[in-house]
Amino acid sequence: MKLRRSLLRFFLGFLLLSFAPSSMARFVVEKNSLSVTSPDKIKGTYDSAIGNFGIPQYGGSMAGNVVYPKDNQKACKDFDEFGLSFKSKPGALPTILLLDRGSCFFALKVWNAQKAGASAVLVADDIEEPLITMDTPEEDVSSAKYIENITIPSALIEKSFGERLKKAISSGEMVNVNLDWREAVPHPDDRVEYELWTNSNDECGVKCDMLMEFVKDFKGAAQILEKGGYTQFTPHYITWYCPQAFTLSKQCKSQCINHGRYCAPDPEQDFSSGYDGKDVVIENLRQLCVFKVANESKKPWVWWDYVTDFQIRCPMKEKKYNKVCADAVIKSLDLDNKKIEKCMGDADADSENPVLKEEQDAQVGKGSRGDVTILPTLVVNNRQYRGKLEKGAVLKAICAGFEETTEPVVCLSADVETNECLDNNGGCWQDKVANVTACKDTFRGRVCECPLVDGVQFKGDGYTMCQASGPGRCKINNGGCWHEARNGHAFSACSDDGEVKCQCPPGFQGDGVKNCVDIDECKEKKACQCPECSCKNTWGSYDCSCSGNLLYIRDHDACISKTASEGRSAWAAFWVILFGVAIAAGGAYLVYKYRIRQYMDSEIRAIMAQYMPLDSQAEVPNHVNDERA
């Protein structure tokens, strides 16, 4: 493992040394004007190098009182430990804290000063040398939180100037200075030209995370400026070439394309696993070609949509950083993929790639702009931006590049409203029939989220698919499932049972979403298979008939004779009637027998009562022998 890491560092070192085609790299330090207004003995204008973090007040200025702390003069520790606070009192000038270089990161010094209440920071160099740019720590995860929270401006000053400031402060004099950023960005006309040097790699640590967060946040403002013709934006990507002696090595082959001409460091810094540097180069090339094709169609702002969507939908962590995912994003944005593929060319060819060759040439500084060596780098009107890559700060720098009185409305208002969903539905999923969309306009741009409509929640990725789910889903465009009515019969693949699945009804087959095809039961021999049967397919069902004097029984899939059927039916009726008559006759006979018996009993009692009176009965008079007088 140690040997592998050593080889990796060795190879990356060669890449870094070989990034520029020119013989000498030239790094330009962006400066702002610093004027001392008091005391008179050091009054004058001095240079200071803008820090590459915090928020410089581009287009503005700041007047303040310089303070040199009695303790913690390098600000490597929290000022609370020393009981020091530099928060300005109401009505007083802001505090500009003077610190010494050394012992810890520049960004940590500024962070500790900001927490103690300072409004700006000047760092005095500890050696006599040309000014340098104070940068953020390289991939220092522990410092990520405080770096992104630094909001005050900072600058490096020369050692000799720092000593003069300290001497004046120590003698008890009030030292007032004015920091001026109004000329930090040239502003020649009513259009600002700016470029962003970026990278598609999302596994390079803190800086990659901060870069992608900026792209997502700034997208809305960038597109408004571009659509209004206020700016001309160009994205760029840094590549390196592999030294000639190593072009056939395993490392060069895995990190480069076009036989070592265009390379990028391994994303995970491990040659044996994950993605390779050449994967990053190819995606960088694709993003460049997306911009070129979009620019040709007069819609250069679509690049911002592609980059943000690719970051969301195709991350390395989810193993989706590939061509398939990229093509899906391109399709959702209605871009011509054939033109993009043609622009990219052949990555295996032993020849120059015109697009990437142009990028390597552009890395070399020209005019007032130095070589691009730091990722990310923002260049505004050919001047490298220094400071935190944050929406508000960058917007100030861009607005500072307009000629006075020509600034667009976005530079004069705190609100930036976008209507991205009006253009190609923002590249999100949409059901035009049901008038339902996953596109939502927000302050930062647009998001693709499956909607909630009439109590029915749609589920999916929001870009290519959203399906209604839960009870009631079939009421909204039939739940996105297939449905069709014909000849008075309607069929649907949607079932309102709480599932999202679309399933073709019985008698049909298909995906249930786009189509359900009628099954030909006759052709597939799923019904009407008796020898005498004749089958005819109908939509959603079938009809079966029998030849000759036969009758089809569907449940048994069989044909029987109509005569036999009628005979059997007649005999069945006869026996039913006979059985009924027999039951009726039996019942009548029982009733008759019961009535006769009752009558006979009453007659016998009457006769016996005449001739054999019972003891309990009175004598029945007999009038047979009575004589009439």
Salt bridges, closest charged atoms under 4 A:
GLU30 OE1 - ARG386 NH2 3.58
ASP47 OD2 - LYS31 NZ 3.78
ASP78 OD2 - LYS115 NZ 3.01
ASP100 OD1 - LYS166 NZ 2.51
ASP125 OD1 - ARG101 NH1 2.84
GLU129 OE2 - ARG101 NH1 2.77
ASP135 OD2 - LYS207 NZ 3.50
GLU138 OE1 - LYS207 NZ 3.78
GLU163 OE2 - LYS166 NZ 3.95
GLU173 OE2 - LYS41 NZ 2.69
ASP180 OD2 - ARG182 NH2 2.91
GLU183 OE1 - HIS187 NE2 3.58
GLU193 OE2 - ARG191 NH2 2.98
GLU195 OE1 - HIS236 NE2 3.72
GLU195 OE2 - ARG369 NH1 3.18
GLU213 OE2 - ARG444 NH1 3.84
ASP217 OD1 - ARG444 NH1 2.92
ASP270 OD1 - ARG4 NH1 3.80
GLU283 OE1 - ARG286 NH1 2.67
ASP305 OD1 - LYS219 NZ 3.36
ASP309 OD2 - ARG446 NH2 2.71
GLU318 OE1 - LYS320 NZ 3.44
ASP327 OD2 - LYS323 NZ 2.66
GLU341 OE2 - LYS323 NZ 3.16
ASP350 OD1 - ARG261 NH1 2.79
GLU359 OE1 - HIS236 ND1 3.02
ASP361 OD1 - LYS357 NZ 3.14
GLU420 OE1 - LYS219 NZ 3.45
GLU449 OE1 - LYS440 NZ 3.54
GLU484 OE2 - ARG486 NH2 2.89
GLU524 OE1 - LYS526 NZ 3.34
ASP626 OD2 - HIS623 ND1 2.98
